[in-house]
Amino acid sequence: MTSPLTDLTARQLLDGYAQGDFSPVDATRAALDRVEVVQPLVNAFVRVDAEAALAEAEASARRWHRRETLGLLDGVPVTVKDLLLQRGTPTLRGSRTVSADGAWNEDAPSVARLRAHGAVFVGRTTTPEFGWKGVTDSPLHGVTRNPYDPSRTAGGSSGGSAAAVALGAGALSIGTDGGGSVRIPASFCGVFGLKPTYGRVPMYPSSPFGTLAHVGPLTRDAADAALVMDVMSGEDWRDWSHLGPARSVRDGLEEGVKGLRIGYSPSFGGQVAVRPAVAEAVRRAVGALAGLGAYVEESDPDLTDPVEAFHTLWFSGAARLVQHLGPQQRELLDPGLREICRAGERHSALEYLAAVDARMDLGRRLGRFHTSYDLLVTPTLPITAFEAGAEVPAGSGHRRWTGWTPFTYPFNLTQQPAATLPCGVDEEGLPIGIQLIGPRHADALVLRAAHALYESGAATIPGPGPGPGVAESAGSA
């Protein structure tokens, strides 16, 4: 095995363990060494417990030696976004208003599943405060930066997870996505990200943003994401909205896209201004789908920008989130979060229900679209990564992060599965993402199409990988 262990997928690590080429201890030490090198450059982690991780890896190595593996991810180094409960460590959610005191003795359902399958927990990754925006910086942990250019943002709100996976600091990560928070940073950082159908991965505690919020994987490719989804999906009594038992999404993963009907919407009918480099890279990837046998045609879903409905639901959730805080604690919050909380407090129950109605109508229209098309394809984002530490690109005229994410948040409203995968870089070497969206419950189909693009070589980032400084330092680990 000539590749560094930190460059391998979860599946390649598992194959190496099975063949005796290396052990979970080797892989975990390599991941921890990588964390130590890249953390000062990108600030992807809020907590790393090397001693605990190595103890888990040693236990996994003993199981592999006895041929008594615990599950599908035994010995794979993973990371977890600091919005999800993880037993034994505080979940501070990027906020100075959350106390680290307490027992912290419960796992979120997704984390519990990874633990049951033998994953090795390397560390907790950064989030903006309570995951409220599409970039990753917080009053508690500062700014998370892009692996391809540390002067740029990693995106958010799962920015730490995306940067960690891109740099090999753990083979995979679990994030959350309430308006694009898995897909935005995955696109900016050049990795794979999936927002599953709502309820496919149980969530506990429930999100203050309600049924907009999903739990999903960030990985190096679609096949790893399918593996993680088979681990995380299913039932958990703590989440009454879960979808129950699910068949494996790995079944049929290799079947390709031949015969699929794909509607390609490059700009939502001209509603979105897409940078030329992004548009061209996505168009090439769409051409690859056609070359693999899919029936592709340009077709725009029947939608008008649902941003006002999304804002009503999102801002109201934020207001509910901080309702218990007194004036002094509120002064500790991210100023942007304080602002949207004040807006949320002004919404009436009737306005909230009107937003729900708009959401239901959007779902109906997308449902009708999928009677004609198996998949919808769009750019993941109309831009590439911009300056770190800002909510919106300088000079864009946008007020909030939703201004530059028009392709992501609509599908949180409709609860559809949506994935992003890399399809090129812009003139500055920054990753570009293509988004594949399926009808509700079609997670396996989305993963199948994404896997076909990876297998064809169309899902790739040309060039040397993460940018100068980061790449050189990471390579020394």
C-alpha positions as CSV (number, residue, x, y, z in Angstrom):
1,M,0.0,0.0,0.0
2,T,1.8,3.1,-1.3
3,S,-0.8,5.7,-0.4
4,P,-0.6,7.4,3.0
5,L,-3.2,5.9,5.3
6,T,-4.8,9.4,5.6
7,D,-5.6,9.3,1.9
8,L,-7.6,6.1,2.0
9,T,-11.3,5.7,2.0
10,A,-13.1,3.8,4.8
11,R,-13.5,0.8,2.5
12,Q,-9.8,0.8,1.7
13,L,-8.9,0.9,5.4
14,L,-11.2,-2.0,6.1
15,D,-9.7,-4.0,3.2
16,G,-6.2,-3.2,4.6
17,Y,-7.2,-4.4,8.1
18,A,-8.7,-7.6,6.7
19,Q,-5.5,-8.3,4.7
20,G,-3.2,-7.5,7.5
21,D,-1.5,-4.7,5.6
22,F,-1.9,-2.3,8.6
23,S,-4.1,-2.1,11.7
24,P,-6.7,0.3,13.2
25,V,-3.9,1.6,15.5
26,D,-1.8,2.5,12.5
27,A,-4.7,4.3,10.8
28,T,-5.7,6.1,14.0
29,R,-2.2,7.3,14.7
30,A,-1.9,8.6,11.2
31,A,-5.2,10.5,11.5
32,L,-4.1,12.0,14.9
33,D,-0.8,13.0,13.4
34,R,-2.7,14.7,10.5
35,V,-5.0,16.5,13.0
36,E,-2.0,17.9,14.8
37,V,-0.5,19.3,11.6
38,V,-3.6,20.7,9.9
39,Q,-5.4,22.1,13.0
40,P,-3.3,25.3,13.2
41,L,-3.9,25.9,9.5
42,V,-7.7,25.3,9.1
43,N,-9.1,25.1,12.7
44,A,-11.4,22.2,12.0
45,F,-11.5,20.7,15.5
46,V,-12.9,21.8,18.9
47,R,-11.7,18.7,20.8
48,V,-9.4,15.7,20.2
49,D,-8.9,12.9,22.7
50,A,-5.9,11.0,21.3
51,E,-5.7,8.7,24.3
52,A,-9.3,7.6,24.0
53,A,-9.1,7.2,20.3
54,L,-6.0,5.0,20.5
55,A,-7.7,2.9,23.2
56,E,-10.6,2.3,20.8
57,A,-8.2,1.5,18.0
58,E,-6.3,-1.0,20.1
59,A,-9.6,-2.7,21.0
60,S,-10.5,-2.8,17.3
61,A,-7.1,-4.3,16.4
62,R,-7.6,-7.1,18.9
63,R,-11.0,-7.8,17.3
64,W,-9.5,-7.9,13.8
65,H,-6.8,-10.2,15.1
66,R,-9.4,-12.6,16.4
67,R,-11.6,-12.2,13.3
68,E,-14.4,-11.0,15.5
69,T,-15.1,-7.6,14.1
70,L,-17.8,-5.5,15.7
71,G,-19.5,-4.1,12.6
72,L,-19.2,-2.3,9.3
73,L,-16.8,0.4,10.4
74,D,-14.6,-1.4,12.9
75,G,-11.4,0.6,13.4
76,V,-12.2,3.4,11.0
77,P,-11.2,6.8,12.3
78,V,-14.2,9.2,12.3
79,T,-15.1,12.7,13.4
80,V,-18.4,14.1,14.7
81,K,-19.8,17.7,14.3
82,D,-20.1,19.4,17.7
83,L,-23.9,19.7,17.4
84,L,-24.4,15.9,17.9
85,L,-24.2,14.4,21.3
86,Q,-21.2,12.1,21.9
87,R,-20.9,10.2,25.1
88,G,-18.0,11.3,27.3
89,T,-17.4,14.7,25.7
90,P,-19.3,18.0,26.0
91,T,-21.3,19.2,23.1
92,L,-20.9,22.9,23.2
93,R,-22.5,23.8,19.8
94,G,-20.0,26.6,19.2
95,S,-21.6,28.7,21.9
96,R,-20.3,30.5,25.0
97,T,-23.8,30.0,26.4
98,V,-23.5,26.2,26.8
99,S,-21.8,24.9,29.9
100,A,-19.3,22.1,29.6
101,D,-20.4,20.9,33.0
102,G,-22.5,17.7,33.3
103,A,-22.3,14.0,32.7
104,W,-22.5,14.0,28.9
105,N,-23.4,10.4,29.0
106,E,-25.6,9.9,25.9
107,D,-24.9,9.5,22.2
108,A,-27.1,10.9,19.4
109,P,-28.6,8.0,17.4
110,S,-26.2,8.4,14.5
111,V,-23.2,8.5,16.9
112,A,-24.5,5.5,18.8
113,R,-24.7,3.5,15.5
114,L,-21.1,4.4,14.6
115,R,-20.0,3.3,18.1
116,A,-21.9,0.0,17.8
117,H,-20.1,-0.7,14.5
118,G,-16.7,-0.2,16.0
119,A,-15.8,3.3,14.6
120,V,-12.9,5.1,16.3
121,F,-13.8,8.6,17.4
122,V,-10.9,11.0,16.7
123,G,-12.4,14.3,17.6
124,R,-15.3,16.8,17.5
125,T,-15.4,19.2,14.5
126,T,-16.3,22.9,14.4
127,T,-19.7,24.5,13.8
128,P,-21.0,28.1,13.8
129,E,-23.0,28.8,16.9
130,F,-25.9,26.3,17.0
131,G,-25.3,25.7,13.2
132,W,-27.2,28.8,12.3
133,K,-25.4,29.9,9.1
134,G,-23.7,28.6,5.9
135,V,-20.1,29.3,7.0
136,T,-18.2,28.0,10.0
137,D,-17.0,30.6,12.6
138,S,-18.2,31.0,16.1
139,P,-17.6,33.2,19.2
140,L,-16.3,30.1,21.0
141,H,-13.9,28.5,18.5
142,G,-13.1,31.1,15.8
143,V,-12.9,30.7,12.1
144,T,-12.6,27.4,10.2
145,R,-10.7,27.7,6.9
146,N,-10.7,26.1,3.5
147,P,-8.2,23.3,2.8
148,Y,-7.5,24.6,-0.7
149,D,-6.9,28.2,0.5
150,P,-6.9,29.0,4.2
151,S,-7.8,32.6,3.4
152,R,-11.2,31.3,2.2
153,T,-14.1,29.8,4.1
154,A,-14.7,26.1,4.5
155,G,-18.4,26.7,4.3
156,G,-20.8,25.6,6.9
157,S,-22.3,24.7,9.1
158,S,-20.5,21.4,8.9
159,G,-17.3,23.2,7.9
160,G,-15.0,21.4,10.4
161,S,-16.2,18.0,9.2
162,A,-15.6,18.9,5.5
163,A,-12.2,20.3,6.1
164,A,-11.2,17.2,8.2
165,V,-12.3,14.8,5.6
166,A,-10.6,16.7,2.8
167,L,-7.3,16.7,4.7
168,G,-7.5,13.0,5.8
169,A,-8.0,13.8,9.5
170,G,-10.4,10.9,9.8
171,A,-11.9,8.9,6.9
172,L,-15.4,10.3,7.3
173,S,-17.5,12.6,9.4
174,I,-21.1,13.1,10.5
175,G,-22.7,16.5,10.0
176,T,-26.1,18.1,10.1
177,D,-27.9,19.9,7.2
178,G,-30.7,22.4,7.9
179,G,-30.3,24.5,4.8
180,G,-27.3,23.0,3.0
181,S,-25.0,22.6,6.0
182,V,-23.5,19.3,4.8
183,R,-23.6,20.1,1.1
184,I,-22.2,23.7,1.3
185,P,-18.9,22.8,3.0
186,A,-18.6,19.5,1.1
187,S,-18.8,21.5,-2.2
188,F,-16.3,24.2,-1.0
189,C,-13.9,21.6,0.3
190,G,-14.1,19.1,-2.6
191,V,-15.6,16.1,-0.7
192,F,-18.8,14.1,-0.9
193,G,-21.8,15.1,1.2
194,L,-25.3,13.7,1.5
195,K,-28.4,15.1,3.0
196,P,-30.7,12.0,3.3
197,T,-34.4,12.0,3.2
198,Y,-35.7,13.5,6.4
199,G,-36.1,10.8,9.0
200,R,-33.9,8.2,7.3
201,V,-31.2,8.9,10.0
202,P,-32.9,9.4,13.4
203,M,-32.1,12.6,15.3
204,Y,-32.1,13.2,19.0
205,P,-32.4,15.7,20.5
206,S,-34.7,17.2,17.9
207,S,-33.4,20.3,16.2
208,P,-34.7,23.7,17.2
209,F,-35.0,24.2,13.4
210,G,-37.5,21.3,13.3
211,T,-38.0,19.1,10.3
212,L,-35.6,21.3,8.2
213,A,-32.6,19.6,9.9
214,H,-31.1,16.3,8.7
215,V,-28.1,14.2,9.7
216,G,-25.8,13.1,7.0
217,P,-22.3,11.8,6.1
218,L,-19.3,13.7,4.7
219,T,-16.9,11.2,3.0
220,R,-14.3,10.9,0.3
221,D,-16.7,9.3,-2.1
222,A,-20.2,8.0,-2.6
223,A,-19.5,4.4,-1.8
224,D,-18.2,5.3,1.6
225,A,-21.4,7.4,2.2
226,A,-23.5,4.4,1.3
227,L,-21.6,2.4,3.8
228,V,-22.2,5.0,6.5
229,M,-25.8,5.3,5.6
230,D,-26.3,1.6,6.1
231,V,-24.8,2.1,9.6
232,M,-26.8,5.2,10.6
233,S,-30.2,4.4,9.1
234,G,-33.1,2.8,10.9
235,E,-35.1,3.1,14.0
236,D,-34.5,4.9,17.3
237,W,-37.3,5.3,19.9
238,R,-36.1,8.8,20.8
239,D,-37.1,10.1,17.4
240,W,-40.8,9.5,16.7
241,S,-40.4,10.9,13.2
242,H,-37.8,8.3,12.0
243,L,-38.8,6.3,8.9
244,G,-38.2,2.9,10.4
245,P,-36.3,0.0,8.9
246,A,-34.6,0.6,5.5
247,R,-33.1,-1.7,2.9
248,S,-29.4,-1.3,2.3
249,V,-28.5,1.6,0.0
250,R,-25.5,-0.4,-1.1
251,D,-27.8,-2.8,-2.9
252,G,-27.7,-1.8,-6.5
253,L,-25.0,0.8,-6.0
254,E,-23.1,-0.5,-9.1
255,E,-26.1,-0.4,-11.4
256,G,-25.2,2.9,-13.0
257,V,-27.4,5.5,-14.6
258,K,-28.3,3.9,-17.9
259,G,-31.9,4.7,-18.7
260,L,-32.5,7.2,-15.9
261,R,-34.4,10.3,-16.7
262,I,-32.4,13.4,-15.5
263,G,-33.6,16.9,-15.5
264,Y,-30.8,19.4,-15.5
265,S,-31.5,22.9,-14.2
266,P,-28.4,25.1,-14.6
267,S,-29.9,28.2,-13.0
268,F,-33.5,27.5,-11.9
269,G,-34.8,29.1,-15.1
270,G,-32.4,32.1,-15.0
271,Q,-33.3,32.9,-11.4
272,V,-29.8,32.3,-10.2
273,A,-26.6,34.0,-11.4
274,V,-24.0,31.2,-11.6
275,R,-20.3,31.9,-12.1
276,P,-19.1,30.8,-15.5
277,A,-16.5,28.4,-14.2
278,V,-19.1,26.7,-12.0
279,A,-21.6,26.5,-14.8
280,E,-19.0,24.9,-17.2
281,A,-17.8,22.3,-14.7
282,V,-21.3,21.2,-13.8
283,R,-22.2,21.1,-17.5
284,R,-19.3,18.8,-18.2
285,A,-20.4,16.5,-15.3
286,V,-23.9,16.4,-16.7
287,G,-22.5,15.4,-20.1
288,A,-20.7,12.5,-18.3
289,L,-24.1,11.3,-17.0
290,A,-25.4,11.4,-20.6
291,G,-22.3,9.5,-21.7
292,L,-23.1,6.8,-19.2
293,G,-26.5,6.3,-20.7
294,A,-28.9,8.6,-18.8
295,Y,-31.5,10.6,-20.7
296,V,-30.6,14.1,-19.8
297,E,-32.5,17.3,-20.8
298,E,-32.6,20.8,-19.5
299,S,-35.7,21.3,-17.4
300,D,-36.4,23.7,-14.6
301,P,-38.6,22.7,-11.6
302,D,-41.7,24.8,-11.1
303,L,-40.5,26.9,-8.2
304,T,-40.1,30.5,-7.2
305,D,-37.5,31.3,-4.6
306,P,-38.9,30.1,-1.2
307,V,-36.5,32.1,0.8
308,E,-39.1,34.1,2.7
309,A,-40.8,30.9,3.9
310,F,-37.4,29.4,4.8
311,H,-36.5,32.5,6.8
312,T,-39.7,32.5,8.7
313,L,-39.2,28.8,9.8
314,W,-35.4,29.2,10.3
315,F,-35.5,32.5,12.2
316,S,-38.4,31.3,14.4
317,G,-36.5,28.2,15.3
318,A,-33.5,30.3,16.2
319,A,-35.7,32.5,18.5
320,R,-37.0,29.4,20.2
321,L,-33.5,28.1,20.6
322,V,-32.4,31.1,22.7
323,Q,-35.7,31.8,24.4
324,H,-34.3,30.6,27.8
325,L,-31.3,32.9,27.7
326,G,-31.2,36.1,29.8
327,P,-30.0,39.5,28.5
328,Q,-26.4,38.9,29.6
329,Q,-26.2,35.5,28.0
330,R,-27.6,36.9,24.7
331,E,-24.8,39.4,24.6
332,L,-22.4,36.4,24.3
333,L,-24.1,35.2,21.0
334,D,-22.8,35.7,17.5
335,P,-24.2,39.1,16.5
336,G,-25.8,37.7,13.3
337,L,-27.5,35.0,15.4
338,R,-28.9,37.6,17.8
339,E,-30.2,39.5,14.8
340,I,-32.1,36.6,13.2
341,C,-33.5,35.7,16.7
342,R,-35.0,39.1,17.0
343,A,-36.6,38.7,13.6
344,G,-37.9,35.3,14.6
345,E,-39.5,36.7,17.7
346,R,-41.6,39.1,15.6
347,H,-43.2,36.3,13.5
348,S,-46.8,35.4,14.4
349,A,-48.2,31.9,14.5
350,L,-50.2,32.7,11.4
351,E,-47.0,33.8,9.6
352,Y,-45.4,30.6,10.6
353,L,-48.3,28.5,9.4
354,A,-48.3,30.4,6.1
355,A,-44.6,29.4,5.7
356,V,-45.7,25.8,6.3
357,D,-48.3,26.1,3.6
358,A,-45.6,27.5,1.2
359,R,-43.4,24.6,2.1
360,M,-46.2,22.1,1.4
361,D,-46.8,23.6,-2.0
362,L,-43.1,23.5,-2.9
363,G,-43.1,19.8,-2.0
364,R,-46.1,19.3,-4.2
365,R,-44.4,21.0,-7.2
366,L,-41.2,19.1,-6.8
367,G,-43.2,15.9,-6.5
368,R,-44.8,16.6,-9.8
369,F,-41.3,17.3,-11.3
370,H,-40.2,13.8,-10.3
371,T,-43.1,12.2,-12.1
372,S,-41.2,13.1,-15.2
373,Y,-37.6,12.8,-13.9
374,D,-35.8,10.3,-11.7
375,L,-33.2,12.9,-10.6
376,L,-32.8,16.7,-10.7
377,V,-29.2,18.0,-11.2
378,T,-28.1,21.5,-10.4
379,P,-24.9,23.2,-9.3
380,T,-24.5,22.8,-5.6
381,L,-23.6,26.4,-5.2
382,P,-23.4,29.2,-7.8
383,I,-20.0,30.3,-6.5
384,T,-16.8,28.9,-5.0
385,A,-15.4,29.6,-1.5
386,F,-15.0,33.3,-0.6
387,E,-13.1,35.0,2.2
388,A,-13.1,33.3,5.6
389,G,-14.8,35.0,8.5
390,A,-17.6,36.5,6.5
391,E,-21.3,35.4,6.2
392,V,-21.6,36.6,2.6
393,P,-19.1,37.3,-0.1
394,A,-17.8,40.9,-0.1
395,G,-19.6,43.1,-2.6
396,S,-22.3,40.5,-3.2
397,G,-25.1,42.6,-1.9
398,H,-26.5,39.6,0.1
399,R,-27.7,40.2,3.6
400,R,-27.8,36.6,4.8
401,W,-26.1,33.3,3.9
402,T,-29.3,32.2,2.0
403,G,-28.5,34.8,-0.6
404,W,-25.7,32.6,-2.1
405,T,-27.2,29.2,-1.4
406,P,-30.3,29.1,-3.6
407,F,-29.7,25.5,-4.7
408,T,-29.5,24.0,-1.3
409,Y,-32.1,25.2,1.2
410,P,-35.2,24.5,-1.0
411,F,-34.6,20.8,-0.6
412,N,-34.6,21.0,3.2
413,L,-38.1,22.5,2.9
414,T,-39.1,19.5,0.7
415,Q,-37.0,16.9,2.7
416,Q,-35.6,15.3,-0.4
417,P,-32.3,13.4,-0.6
418,A,-29.6,15.6,-2.1
419,A,-25.9,14.9,-2.6
420,T,-22.9,17.0,-3.7
421,L,-19.8,15.7,-5.3
422,P,-16.7,17.5,-6.8
423,C,-16.7,18.1,-10.5
424,G,-13.8,20.4,-11.1
425,V,-12.1,23.6,-9.9
426,D,-12.3,27.3,-10.8
427,E,-9.4,29.4,-12.1
428,E,-8.1,29.7,-8.6
429,G,-8.0,26.0,-7.9
430,L,-11.1,26.1,-5.6
431,P,-13.5,23.1,-5.7
432,I,-16.8,23.1,-7.6
433,G,-19.7,20.9,-6.7
434,I,-22.6,19.3,-8.6
435,Q,-25.8,18.5,-6.8
436,L,-27.9,15.4,-7.4
437,I,-31.5,15.5,-6.0
438,G,-34.0,12.7,-5.9
439,P,-37.6,12.3,-4.8
440,R,-38.2,11.6,-1.1
441,H,-37.0,8.1,-0.1
442,A,-34.8,7.8,-3.2
443,D,-31.5,7.9,-1.3
444,A,-30.2,4.8,-2.9
445,L,-30.8,6.2,-6.4
446,V,-29.0,9.5,-5.5
447,L,-26.0,7.5,-4.2
448,R,-26.1,5.2,-7.2
449,A,-25.8,8.1,-9.7
450,A,-23.1,9.7,-7.6
451,H,-21.2,6.5,-7.5
452,A,-21.4,6.2,-11.3
453,L,-19.8,9.6,-11.6
454,Y,-17.0,8.6,-9.3
455,E,-16.4,5.4,-11.1
456,S,-16.3,7.2,-14.5
457,G,-13.7,9.7,-13.2
458,A,-16.1,12.7,-13.7
459,A,-16.3,13.3,-10.0
460,T,-12.8,14.6,-9.4
461,I,-10.7,17.7,-8.7
462,P,-7.9,18.1,-11.1
463,G,-4.7,19.4,-9.7
464,P,-2.5,18.7,-6.6
465,G,-5.3,18.8,-4.0
466,P,-5.5,21.1,-1.0
467,G,-3.7,24.4,-1.5
468,P,-0.2,25.5,-0.8
469,G,0.8,25.4,2.8
470,V,-2.0,23.1,3.8
471,A,-1.0,20.4,1.3
472,E,2.7,20.7,2.1
473,S,2.2,20.6,5.9
474,A,-0.4,17.8,5.7
475,G,1.9,15.8,3.5
476,S,4.6,15.8,6.2
477,A,2.3,14.1,8.7
